């Protein structure tokens, strides 16, 4: 099958890129698993908090805001809160200032989240955080791509990549050929690069475990914000009447279909329990995902230095959903040779050329 653009990876990065690139020519997307968004994209905390992350990530997230706020039904109000104790004050102040949160008194914080422990003396909150309906977002991009003739293939694991006759030749469930190859393979992005004869960038998949627990103390948690411990030592987020709690660990892993580490999960739940009055008595479910970071923890978007027809869309870390509108538009702008609304400094900060 021949196309102008071949995308490897069917998470939110690859599917959003397929929608944008379908404006420029024919697109084929290859996903190894049975369904799109099987790995990190289906295991995300799914929050749009545009001030979360390093400066280039924040700028890319903010650039995605117009899309999110214009899209019907994608965002719903959530808010976020950071809580801590007196001995964490310095770091608490730095984090809450960076994310532009408003300080709360302990009483004000407990009026929002009534289970906070008595020694939680530091709290800050902001409304500028929203839940993302990840399935609606993903399916919207998929429909857009398909409406322009894009082919989205699942069960198409790539086994070989070669560059012949000025085109990429890719073997998966069948043979594919394209002028431009887009590497949106998530935790497998460096492996795809090696397969293509392109130098890897040192991307590292980091495991993050999560547990769903019953609503603490029988409270209605639907109006609670997403809650972070200082230093993102844990977080909790309402989800369908229950609460998702994560130890927020970052343990380097080889690419694989990740699962939660019971000991790490127990340690994280213990950190959460120290900050609340309701103990965790049982788990409803547990799982894990791999959040893949570049060495500088900034996304990698753009043509490879040595092979310009090999385009990176990788290293999303925990920011893939909240940056995908601007990230996918940038990929299409760069490949199409169009101008971009993003700053020159941001495009350079995201470029794989920075690792040269």
N, C-alpha and C positions, 0 to 999 in steps of 0.2 A: 504494500500500500504506500503510495507516494503522497506527500503533503509538503506544504511550505514550512510548517513548524511542527516539530515533534516534542511533546512535553513528557518527561518521565516523572511520575508522581501525581497521585490523585487526591492529595489533601487540599486544604483550602488554598494554598499557594498555587498549586498546579491548576485547579479548576478555575480560580479567578483569572489566572493568566490565559487560560483557554478562551474565556469570554472576551478578554481584551484583544488577544491576537486574532480572534476570528473576524475582527474588523479589518484586518490587513491581508488575510489570505486563508488558505486551507490549514486546518489544525487537526492533529491526532494526539490524544493523550493516552498514556499507558499507565495503568495501575496494577500492581502485582496481586493485590488481594481481591477477594470476591466482591467487595463494595468499595465505593469511594470513601475517603476520610476514615479509613479503618484504624489508623494508628494515632498519632498525636492529635489530629484534628477532631477525633471523636472523644477525646479524653481531656479536653481543655476546660479550665475554669470559666471561660467564655464571658469575660468582662471587658467592656470598653472603658478603660481609664487612661485617657491620652497622656497623662502626666507621669506615667509609670515607665521607668527605664532610663537609659542614658540619653543624652541630648539628641543624637540623631534618631533614636527610636521615638522619642517624644515628638520630634518634628514630623516624622512620618505618620505617627498616630494622629496628630492634630490635622495633618493634611487629609486624613481619611474621614474627618468629622462631617464634612458637608454631605458626603455619600450616605453615611449612617443616618444622619438626622433627616435626610430626604426620603430614605427608603422606608416604605410603609411596613410596620410590624417587626422590624429587625431589632430595635432597641426597646427596652422597657426599664423604668426607673429601678435602681438598686441602691446607689450610694456606697460609700466605703468608710471604714473606721479603722484607725490604728489605736491600739491600747497597750499600756505598759505600766511599769512600777517605778517608784522613785529612783531606783538605782540604774534605770535605763534612760534617764532624762536627756542626756546629751544627744544620744543617737535618735531618740524620739523626736526631739526638736528639729534635728537636721532632716529627718525623713518627712515630717509633716510640713515643714517649710518647702521642701523640694516639690511635694505633691499638692501644695496650696490647700491644705486642710485647715479647718477652723477648730480652734481649741474648744473643748467641752469640759465642764466641771464633772466630777465623778457622778453627781446626781443626774446631770443632763445625759451622761452616757448611759446610765442604768435605766433612764426613762425610755431609751431606744432599745437597749439590749439588757433586759432585767437580770440576766444570769451572771453578769460580771462580778468577780470576786471582790471582797472588801479591800484587798490590797492593790487593786487596779486603781491607781490614782491619776494616771495620765490617759487622756483620750482626745482624739481629734477626728473630725468628720467632714465630709464634703458630699454634695449631691452629684458632682460631676463624674459619676461612674454609672454605667448602665449594663444590664444583662444583654447579651447578644443571643438572638435565636440562631444558633449556628446552623441548624438544619435548613431553616428558611433562607439564610444567606448562601449556603453552599448550593442548594437546589436552584436558587435564583440565578447564580452564575452558570450552573450547568445548563439550565434552560436557555439562557442567553447564548451560550456557546453552540448548543445543538441547533438553535433556530437559525444560525448562520452556517450550518453545515458541518460543524466540528464533530469528530468521532471521539467518544470517550470510552475506552476499552478497559474493562476489569479482567481479572484473571490473566493478565498479560505481563508476566514477570520477565524482565529484560535479562538475557543470558549472554549477549555479545553486542559490542558496539565497534564499528570500524568507520574510518573516513576514506571514501573511495570516490574518485571522479568528481571531486568537489562537493560531495553530499555525504550526509551521515547515513550509514546502513546499520539498522538496529534489528536484532533478532529477539523476538518475544514469542507470543503464541503463533506468530507468523512473521514474515519479513516486512520491515518498514524502511522508508527512505524519506529524508527531509533535508532541506537546505540549512535549517537552523535547529539546533538541539537545545532545549531548555531543561536544565537540571533542577527540578523541584522535588527531589527525592527525600527530603527530610533527613532522618537519621542516616540514610543510605547515600547521601549526596556525595561524600568523598569516595565511596565505593563506585558510584556511577562515573565519577571523574576518572578514576584509575582505569576502569573498564574502557573508557573512551580515549585513553592515552593522554589525559590532561592531568597536570599536577594537582594533587589534593590541597586543600587550604587549612587543614588541621581542625576541621569541625568536630565537636565533641558532643555526642548524645548524653544527656544527663537524666537519670530516672527521677520521677516525682510520683510518689504514692498518694492515694486518696482513699478515704473511707466515707461511706454514707451511714449516718447514725440517726436514730429517731429524734424527733423534735425534743430538745432538752426540756424536761419537766412538763411536757405536754403543752408548751407554749406555742402560740401561732407565730411561726418564724417568717412568714411570708413578707412582712414589712421590714425585717432586719437588714442592715447593710452587709456587705462583705467585710469581714473582720480580720485584721492582720495583727499578729504579734510584732513587736519591735524587731527590726532586722529580718522581717519575714521569716521568723522562727517557726511559724505555723500560720494557717489561715482557715477560716470557716466561712461557708457561703450557703444561704438557703437554697434548697432545690426540691421542688415538688413536695412541699410539706415536711421535708426532712432537712438535715444539715450535712453538707459535705465538709469534712475536716481533713486537712493535709499537713503532714510534717514539713512540707516545703523543702524536702531534701534535694540535693543536686549531686547524685552519685554517678560518676562516669561509667558508661556501659558500652558494650559493643551493640550495633544495631540488632534489634530483635523485637518480637512481640512481647512487650514488657508486662510484668505483673508486680503487684505490691510485695514489698519485703515486710514480713510480719513484725520483725523486731524493730525496724525503722518506723513502721506505722505505730507500734505501741509506744515508742519513745515520743513521737510527735503528738499522739493523743494525750500522753502524760503532760506535755508542755501546754497543750490546750486546757487540760483539766485544772492546771495550776491557776488559770486565769478566770475560771468560772465556778459557779456554785453547784452545778449539776454534774455528777459523774457520768462517764460513758459506761453503760451497762451491756450494750450489745451493738454489733455491727449489722447493718442491713446488706452491705456489699462493700467490696474493696477492689481496687484496680490501680494501674500505674500507666504512665506514659513517658515517652522520651522527648525532652525539650532540647533541641540541638542548637548549640551556640558556636559562633566563630570565636577565635582567640580573644578578640576585643569585645565580644558580646553585642555586636551590632550586626544587623542583617547584611547579607551579601547579595547584591542585586546588580547585574550587568554582565557584559561580555568578558570572557576570560582574556587575560593579557596576551597569551601566546596563541590562542585559538578563538578569534572573535565570533565565529559561528557556533560556539559553545557558550551558552548564557546561563549564569548562575542565578538562582532564585532560592536561596537557602539560608540557614542560620537564623530562622525565625525565633528560636528560643520560645519564650512564652508570649510572644507578641504577634503571632501569625494572623489570628482573626482580626485584631484591632488595627493592623496595618495593611491588610490585604487590599482594600480599595486603592490606596495610593501606590502600594508596591506593584500591583498588577498593571496599573496604568503606567508606571515608570518603565516596566519591562517592555510594554508595547511601544512606548515613546522611543526608547533606546534602540529597539530592533527596527522600528519604522523610520528611524532617522528624523524624528519629529522633535520639536522643542518641548520642554517640560515646564510645568508650573512650579516644580520644586527648585530650591536654591541650588546653585552650582556647588556650594560647600557640602550640602547634603548628598547630592549625587556622588561627589567624590568620596564622602565618608562611607557610602554604601558600596562603592565599586570594589570588585575583587582585585583591582590594580593596587589597592592600598597594601596588599600583602607582598608586593614585589620588593 
